[in-house]
Amino acid sequence: MCNEDLISVDYDIFGRVQGVFFRKYTQAEGKKLGLVGWVQNTSAGTVQGQLQGPCSKVKEMKEWLKSTGSPKSHITKAEFNNEKTVDRLEHSSFNIVK
């Protein structure tokens, strides 16, 4: 199912996800799981970004993005695209992009 390959996945989170510290919590959760990537607000009112790391940890983070988020957020939909195996991590940490 999910061996320990490094994978990369893009995400888009819909709902009340701006102005509720969603990016800060996403960054903290990503770092806690040992993932790298980025997160940013979009002009469409969503939060988007990219996750990279071991398959099992990315899977955990996807679940967190779908169902948990920040305490005041309300997630209505989470989309994950471009999931692929990578040879090495393309980011050195988990950043909030302004």
N, C-alpha and C positions, 0 to 999 in steps of 0.2 A: 504493500500500500504506500507507505511513506518512508523510504529509507533516508539516510542522513545526507542526501545530496544537498548542495546549496541551491536554493531557488530564489527567484525574484518575481514579485507580483505587484501590479499597479492596483490602486483602489480608489473608489469614489464613494463617499458616505453622504447620504441624504437625510434630511430631517432638520431638527433644531440642533445644529452642530457648530454654529458660529456664535461668539459672545458667551460661550459656556465653558471656556478653558479646554475645549476638545483637543486642540493641538498639543497643549502642554501635557495632558494626560496620555495622549497617544505617544508622545515622545518618551515619557516616563515608563510606560508599559513596554514599549519597544526596547528601551535600554535594559529594563529588568529581565527581559527574555533574551538579551544578548543579540538583538537584531540591529541592523543598520538600515538607513534609508532617509526619507524625508516626509514632511507633512506640510500642507499649506491650505489656506482658505481660497475659494474661487469666487469670482464675481457672480456666479450663479447661486451662491449661498450654500454650496456644498464644501466638503473638505476632501482633498485628494492627496495622494502621495504614492510612495513606493516602499515596499518592504523587501529586505534581503536577509537570508540567513538559512540555518538548517530547516529542512522541510517541516519537521514536527513543531518547531518554534513558530514558524510562519503560520502554520495551521492554527496554533493557539491564538496568535495575534489576530488572525482573520475572524475567529470566533468572538474575540473581545471587541473588535471593530463592529461586528454585526449586532451584538447583543448588550454590550456593557457601556463603552464610551465613558465620557466624563459624567459626574453625578447629576448635573443639571441638563444634560443633553437628552434629546429624544430622537432615536434613530428610526427612520421609517424604511430605509433600504440601504443595502451595501452591495456595491458591484465590484467584482475582482476581474481584472483583465490581464492579458499578456503574461500569464504564468509560464515560467520557463526555468530550466536548469541553467545555472551559471557556473563557470569554472572557478571564479573568485569573486569576492564582494567588490562592488564598484563604489561603495561609500565607506568612509572610515568611522562614521558615527551616525547618530539619528538626529537630524536637524529639523528645526522649524524654519520653513522658508517664508519670508515676508512678502 
